[in-house]
Amino acid sequence: MKKENTGEPKQSFRQKYRLQSDTLTFKWMTNFVFTSSALLLLIFVIFAVAMKNYYYNSVQMKLQSAHNSMVDEYFASVNKDEESFVRGAETFAKSFSDKDVIEVWVIDNNANPVASSSGADVSNRNDEMPDYFGAIESSEDSAVWRGKNAYGEKIMACTYLLDKYHNNTAVRYMISLEYVDNQLEGLYFYGVLVCIAVIALILFSGMYFIRSIINPVTKMRDATMKYAKGDFSFEMDDFGSTELRELGDSINYMISEIKDADKMKNDFISTISHELRTPLTAIKGWGETLLQMGQTDEELMKKGMNVIIGESQRLTELVEELLDFSRIQNGALKMRIETIDILAELDETVFVFRDRAKREGKELSYNAPDEPAPMPGDANRITQVFSNILDNALKYTQEGGKISVLATIEEDNNLVITITDTGCGISEEDLPKVKEKFYKTNNTVRGSGIGLAVADEIIRQHNGKLDIYSVLGKGTSVKITLPIDKSEYSKEKELNNVE
C-alpha cells in the first residue's frame, strides 16, 4: 500500500538530531566528545607513564638486588695487581648465578670491560657506559642508565664501584628491556582499544541523550512558542520548568562535589601511594613465601607472620589517620569530653614508647610533676597526639640518639609538654608547612604526612596550642600547651573525702 504524501519534507540525520552548528545539541556533542576524548587521552598518558615507571622500576630493583655484600667481600680478597684482578673478575663473572637474565661485566680502572658473564670477549666493545661514569661522580658510588648497547639492543645498566679495594674499578649489571617494552606495547594496545570503546560508548550515549533529554527540552521550547501565540493545546506535564531547574541545580552540585573529590583523590594518590605500596609489597612477598614454603621452617614462618601482622597494623594505622583527616575535612571529628588527667595519659604513652626506644637503641627520658593535671578532654584523642609526636621523634632520630619528654605546670594553669629529639631536624623553609595536610619534609621516612595536621586539630579543639621548633641537623622540639583546671581535682578530692 502506497503511503500518502503529506507534503512534509523528509528529515535528514542532522535535522532529526538537531546537529546544526548553532544549536545547543551540536555544541554539546562537539564539546562533550572533545572534552571526553581529551580526558581519556590524559588518563591514557598517565596510565602509560605509570606502567612504564612500574615496569622499569621493577627491572631496576632486579638489577640492584643482584649486587650485594658478597660482591664486595669477593673483590676485597682479590689482589690489586692487574693480572690478579682480571683473573678474579673472570672467575666472578663465570660464577654469576643470574647470567641467564642479567649480564654482568667487570670494569677495570681504565673504564675497559675485562670480563663478562656471557663468556664473550668484551675488551673491544665500544658500548656507551654513562652509568659507569655517573657512578664515579656519584656520592653513592652507583648509577643507573637506560639506552642502547653496541648491537642496538635497548638495555638498562646499573654500575657499582669497587673503589674501596681497586681505584675506579666497577661491576656493571645489564638487562635487556626488549621483553619489558613488548609487554608495555601490549598494554598500550589494549589501553587504546579501551579508549576507542569508551569514545564509541560516549557517542552512542550522546545520541540517546539527545533523544531522551534534548528533544524534550526542544519540545518544551516549541510549546512555549505555541503558548506565546495563544495555542494551549500542548501538554507539558512530563517536563515542567521546575524539574529542569532542579536538575540544573543538581548537576551543578554534582560537578562541585566531583571537583572536590577529584582534587582530594589527586592529593591522596600523590602522597599516599608509596605508603600503601611498601607494606602491601611486604605482605604479598611474605605471603607468597610462606605459601610456597608450607610449614617446613617454623622460625621463618613465625618471622613472616610477624612481618605480615606488623605491616597490616601499619596499614590499619594509616587508614585510621586518613579517616580522622576525612572527619576533620568534613567537620565531623567528634570528641568524647570528660574530666581526664593529662599527665596520666602521658605517663601511659611514654611507658609504651620506652620499650620501642630501647629496641631501636635510642634513649627516652621522661620528667613530669608528681601531681594530677585535670582538664575536660577526650583521653583517646589526647593519647593519639602524644603517640603521633613520639612516633615522629623516634622515626627521625638515628640509633644512639635521645628523646626527652618534659612536662611542667605553669602559674597560669597551663600544662606545657615539650618533646625534644636529636634527629635530623627541619629546615627553616619547611618548618611553617609541617602541619599542613600531606606535607612531608623527608620522604625516605614512612608516614602519611597528615599525622601532625590531625594532632594540631585535636589540640586546637582542646583549646590548646601545638608549636614546633627545629634546627636542621640538630633536632626538633614539639611544645604542647593545654589549659588545665585544678578545681576539677579539688572537687574530686572533696568527693573522695566525703565518701
C-alpha positions in Angstrom: 0.0 0.0 0.0 1.4 3.4 -1.0 1.9 5.8 1.8 0.1 9.2 1.4 2.4 12.1 0.8 1.8 14.6 3.5 3.8 17.3 1.7 6.3 17.5 4.6 10.0 17.0 3.5 11.8 14.0 4.9 14.1 15.0 7.8 17.9 14.4 7.4 20.0 12.9 10.1 21.3 16.3 11.1 17.8 17.7 11.2 16.5 14.8 13.2 19.1 15.1 15.9 19.4 18.9 15.6 23.1 18.8 14.8 23.3 22.2 13.1 26.3 24.1 14.2 24.3 26.9 16.0 22.3 24.5 18.2 22.8 23.5 21.8 22.8 19.9 20.7 25.6 20.3 18.3 27.7 22.3 20.8 27.1 19.8 23.5 28.1 16.9 21.2 31.3 18.6 20.0 32.4 19.9 23.3 31.5 16.8 25.3 33.1 14.4 22.8 36.2 16.6 22.6 36.5 17.1 26.3 35.9 13.4 27.0 38.5 12.4 24.3 41.0 14.8 25.9 40.3 13.4 29.3 40.7 9.9 28.0 43.9 10.8 26.4 45.1 12.3 29.6 44.1 9.2 31.6 45.8 7.0 29.0 49.0 9.1 29.2 49.0 8.9 33.0 48.4 5.1 32.7 51.2 4.7 30.2 53.7 6.7 32.3 52.7 4.9 35.4 53.0 1.4 33.9 56.3 2.3 32.3 57.7 3.6 35.6 56.4 0.5 37.4 57.9 -2.0 34.9 61.2 -0.1 34.7 61.4 0.3 38.5 60.9 -3.5 38.8 63.8 -4.1 36.3 65.9 -1.6 38.2 65.2 -3.4 41.5 66.2 -6.7 39.9 69.5 -5.2 38.8 70.1 -3.6 42.2 69.3 -6.9 44.0 72.0 -8.6 42.0 74.7 -6.6 43.8 75.1 -7.5 47.4 77.7 -7.6 50.2 79.1 -10.9 48.8 80.4 -9.0 45.7 82.3 -6.5 47.9 83.7 -9.3 50.0 84.8 -11.3 47.0 86.7 -8.4 45.4 88.2 -7.4 48.8 90.1 -10.7 48.6 91.4 -10.1 45.1 94.9 -8.7 44.9 95.3 -5.1 43.5 97.7 -6.0 40.7 96.1 -6.1 37.2 96.6 -9.8 36.4 95.1 -10.9 39.7 92.2 -8.6 39.3 91.5 -9.8 35.8 91.6 -13.5 36.9 89.3 -12.7 39.8 87.0 -10.8 37.6 86.7 -13.7 35.2 86.0 -16.2 38.0 83.4 -13.9 39.4 81.7 -13.4 36.0 81.6 -17.1 35.3 80.1 -17.9 38.7 77.4 -15.3 38.5 74.1 -17.0 39.2 71.6 -14.9 37.2 73.5 -14.9 33.9 70.5 -16.2 32.0 68.7 -13.0 32.8 71.4 -10.4 33.7 74.7 -9.9 32.0 77.5 -8.7 34.3 80.7 -7.0 33.3 83.7 -6.3 35.5 85.4 -3.0 34.5 89.0 -2.1 35.3 90.2 1.4 36.4 90.7 2.4 32.7 87.0 2.0 32.0 87.6 -1.2 30.0 85.5 -4.3 30.5 87.7 -7.2 31.4 85.2 -10.0 32.0 81.6 -10.9 31.1 79.2 -13.4 32.4 78.3 -14.3 28.8 81.8 -15.6 28.2 82.3 -13.3 25.2 85.3 -11.1 24.8 84.1 -7.6 25.7 87.5 -5.9 25.8 87.0 -4.3 22.4 83.3 -3.4 22.9 82.5 0.2 22.2 79.4 0.4 24.3 78.4 3.7 25.9 78.7 3.4 29.7 77.2 6.6 31.2 76.3 4.7 34.3 79.9 3.9 35.0 81.0 7.5 34.7 77.9 8.5 36.6 78.9 6.1 39.5 82.3 7.7 39.6 80.7 11.2 40.1 78.0 10.0 42.4 78.4 10.1 46.2 76.6 6.7 46.4 79.2 5.0 44.1 76.5 3.7 41.8 74.4 4.9 38.9 71.6 3.6 36.6 71.3 4.2 32.8 68.9 3.3 30.0 69.9 3.2 26.4 71.2 1.0 23.6 74.3 -1.2 23.6 76.7 -1.6 20.7 74.3 -4.0 19.0 71.4 -1.6 19.1 69.6 -3.5 21.9 67.7 -1.4 24.4 69.1 -2.2 27.9 69.1 -0.9 31.5 72.5 -0.9 33.2 73.5 -0.4 36.8 77.1 0.1 37.8 78.6 -0.2 41.3 82.1 1.0 42.0 84.7 -1.1 43.9 86.7 1.9 44.9 87.1 0.5 48.4 89.6 -2.0 47.0 90.5 -1.0 43.5 90.5 2.6 42.2 87.6 3.2 39.8 87.0 -0.5 39.1 83.4 -1.5 39.0 80.8 -4.2 38.4 78.2 -3.4 35.8 74.9 -5.3 35.6 72.8 -5.2 32.4 69.4 -6.5 31.4 67.5 -6.3 28.1 64.4 -4.1 28.0 63.0 -5.6 24.8 60.7 -8.0 26.7 59.5 -5.3 29.0 58.9 -2.9 26.1 56.9 -5.6 24.3 54.8 -6.1 27.4 54.2 -2.3 27.6 53.3 -2.2 23.9 50.6 -4.8 24.6 49.3 -2.8 27.5 49.2 0.3 25.4 47.4 -1.5 22.6 44.7 -2.7 24.9 44.5 0.8 26.5 43.9 2.3 23.1 41.2 -0.3 22.4 39.5 0.6 25.7 39.7 4.3 24.9 38.1 3.7 21.5 35.4 1.6 23.1 34.7 4.4 25.6 34.6 7.1 23.0 32.1 4.9 21.0 30.1 4.4 24.1 30.1 8.2 24.6 28.9 8.8 21.1 26.0 6.3 21.4 25.1 7.5 24.9 25.1 11.1 23.4 22.6 10.1 20.8 20.5 8.5 23.5 20.9 11.7 25.5 19.7 13.8 22.5 16.6 11.7 22.1 15.7 11.4 25.8 16.7 14.8 27.1 17.5 17.4 24.4 14.4 16.6 22.4 12.0 17.1 25.3 13.7 20.4 26.0 13.2 21.4 22.4 9.6 20.3 22.6 9.3 22.5 25.7 10.7 25.4 23.7 8.3 24.8 20.9 5.5 24.6 23.5 6.4 28.0 24.9 6.4 29.4 21.4 2.9 28.0 20.9 1.8 29.4 24.2 3.1 32.8 23.1 0.8 32.5 20.1 -2.1 31.5 22.2 -2.1 27.8 21.5 -2.6 26.0 24.8 -3.4 22.6 23.4 0.1 21.2 24.0 0.7 19.4 27.3 3.9 20.0 29.4 3.2 17.6 32.2 6.3 15.4 31.5 8.9 18.2 31.6 7.9 21.1 33.7 10.3 24.0 34.2 10.6 23.4 38.0 12.1 19.9 37.4 14.5 21.2 34.8 15.7 23.9 37.2 16.2 21.4 39.9 18.0 19.2 37.5 20.4 22.1 36.6 20.9 22.8 40.3 21.6 19.1 41.0 24.1 18.9 38.1 25.9 22.0 39.4 26.1 20.5 42.9 27.3 17.2 41.4 30.0 18.9 39.4 31.2 20.8 42.5 31.3 17.6 44.5 33.2 15.8 41.7 35.8 18.5 41.5 36.3 18.4 45.3 36.5 14.6 45.2 38.9 14.7 42.3 41.2 17.1 44.0 41.2 15.1 47.2 41.9 11.9 45.1 44.9 13.5 43.4 46.3 14.7 46.7 45.7 11.3 48.2 47.4 9.5 45.3 50.4 11.8 45.1 51.1 11.5 48.9 49.9 8.1 50.0 50.7 5.7 47.1 54.2 5.0 48.3 53.0 4.4 51.9 50.5 1.8 50.7 52.8 0.1 48.3 55.6 -0.7 50.8 53.5 -2.7 53.4 51.4 -4.3 50.7 54.6 -5.5 48.9 55.9 -6.9 52.2 52.6 -8.7 52.9 52.4 -10.1 49.4 56.0 -11.2 49.4 55.9 -12.9 52.7 52.5 -14.4 51.9 53.9 -16.0 48.7 57.0 -17.2 50.5 55.0 -18.8 53.3 52.6 -20.3 50.8 55.5 -21.9 48.8 57.4 -22.9 51.9 54.5 -24.5 53.8 55.3 -25.4 57.4 58.8 -26.7 56.9 60.5 -23.9 58.7 58.8 -22.9 61.9 61.2 -20.0 62.6 60.8 -18.5 59.2 57.0 -19.0 59.4 56.9 -17.1 62.7 59.1 -14.3 61.2 56.9 -14.0 58.1 53.7 -13.9 60.2 55.2 -11.2 62.4 56.0 -9.1 59.3 52.5 -9.6 57.9 50.9 -8.7 61.2 53.2 -5.6 61.7 52.6 -4.3 58.1 48.9 -4.9 58.5 48.9 -2.9 61.7 50.8 -0.2 59.8 48.1 -0.2 57.1 45.4 0.0 59.8 47.0 3.0 61.5 47.4 4.7 58.1 43.7 4.1 57.3 42.7 5.4 60.8 44.8 8.6 60.1 43.0 9.1 56.8 39.6 8.6 58.4 40.5 11.2 61.1 41.6 13.6 58.4 38.4 13.0 56.4 36.4 13.7 59.6 38.3 16.9 60.1 37.7 18.0 56.5 34.0 17.3 56.9 33.8 18.9 60.4 32.8 15.5 61.8 35.7 14.9 64.2 33.9 14.2 67.4 35.3 14.4 70.9 34.1 12.5 74.0 34.7 15.1 76.6 35.1 14.1 80.2 37.4 15.0 83.0 40.8 13.4 82.4 44.3 13.6 83.9 46.6 14.7 81.1 49.7 13.6 82.9 48.3 10.1 83.5 47.7 9.7 79.7 51.2 11.0 79.0 52.7 8.5 81.5 51.0 5.6 79.8 52.1 6.7 76.3 55.7 7.2 77.4 55.7 3.8 79.0 54.6 2.2 75.8 57.2 4.0 73.7 60.1 3.4 76.1 60.2 -0.3 75.1 60.3 0.7 71.4 63.1 3.2 72.0 65.1 0.6 73.9 64.7 -1.9 71.0 65.8 0.8 68.5 68.9 1.7 70.5 67.6 5.2 71.5 67.3 6.9 74.9 63.9 8.1 76.0 63.9 10.2 79.2 60.8 11.5 81.0 60.3 14.1 83.6 56.9 15.3 84.9 55.4 16.7 88.1 54.1 14.3 90.6 50.6 15.7 90.7 47.5 15.4 88.6 46.7 17.8 85.7 42.9 17.6 85.2 41.0 19.1 82.3 37.9 18.3 80.2 39.0 16.4 77.2 39.0 13.2 75.1 41.5 10.7 76.6 41.8 8.7 73.4 42.4 11.7 71.2 45.0 13.2 73.6 46.8 9.9 73.6 46.7 9.8 69.8 48.5 13.2 69.8 51.2 12.0 72.2 51.7 8.8 70.2 52.0 10.6 66.9 54.6 13.0 68.2 56.7 10.4 70.0 56.4 8.2 66.9 57.8 11.0 64.8 60.6 11.7 67.3 61.7 8.1 67.2 61.4 7.8 63.4 63.5 10.8 62.7 66.2 10.1 65.3 69.1 7.8 64.5 70.2 4.9 66.6 72.0 6.2 69.7 70.0 9.4 69.7 68.0 10.9 72.6 64.3 11.8 73.0 63.3 13.7 76.1 59.8 14.4 77.4 59.4 17.2 79.9 56.1 18.3 81.4 55.6 21.4 83.6 52.6 23.2 85.1 52.9 26.9 84.8 51.4 29.5 87.1 48.6 30.4 84.6 47.3 26.9 84.9 48.7 25.8 81.6 50.3 22.4 81.2 53.3 22.6 78.9 54.6 19.3 77.4 57.9 19.5 75.4 59.0 16.5 73.4 62.6 17.0 72.1 64.7 14.8 69.9 68.2 14.8 68.5 67.0 13.7 65.0 67.6 15.2 61.5 65.7 18.4 62.2 63.6 20.5 59.8 64.8 23.4 57.6 63.6 26.9 58.1 61.8 26.7 54.7 59.9 23.5 55.6 59.1 24.4 59.2 56.0 26.5 58.6 54.5 23.8 56.4 54.9 20.7 58.6 51.4 21.0 60.0 49.8 21.2 56.5 48.0 18.1 55.2 50.0 15.6 53.3 53.2 17.6 53.7 56.4 15.6 54.5 59.9 17.1 54.9 61.6 13.7 54.5 60.1 11.2 52.0 62.6 8.5 53.0 60.8 8.0 56.3 57.4 6.2 56.4 54.3 8.2 57.2 51.2 9.7 55.5 52.1 13.3 56.1 48.7 14.0 57.9 49.6 13.0 61.4 50.6 16.4 62.6 47.6 18.0 60.9 45.3 15.7 62.8 47.3 16.3 66.1 47.1 20.1 65.6 43.3 19.9 65.1 42.8 17.8 68.2 44.9 20.1 70.4 43.0 23.1 68.9 39.7 21.5 69.8 41.0 21.2 73.4 41.7 24.9 73.4 45.5 24.3 73.3 48.4 25.1 71.1 50.9 22.9 69.2 54.2 24.6 68.3 57.1 23.1 66.5 60.7 24.4 66.8 63.6 22.8 64.9 67.2 23.2 63.7 68.2 21.3 60.6 70.7 18.6 61.6 70.3 19.1 65.3 66.8 18.1 66.2 63.2 19.1 66.7 61.2 20.2 69.7 57.4 20.0 69.9 55.7 22.1 72.5 52.1 21.3 73.5 50.3 23.8 75.7 47.0 22.8 77.3 44.8 24.6 79.8 44.2 22.6 82.9 41.5 23.1 85.6 42.8 22.3 89.1 39.4 22.9 90.5 38.3 19.7 89.0 41.0 17.9 91.0 39.8 19.7 94.2 36.2 18.7 93.5 37.2 15.1 93.0 39.3 15.2 96.2 36.4 16.6 98.2 34.1 13.9 96.9 36.6 11.3 98.0 36.8 12.8 101.4 33.0 12.8 101.8 32.9 9.1 100.8 
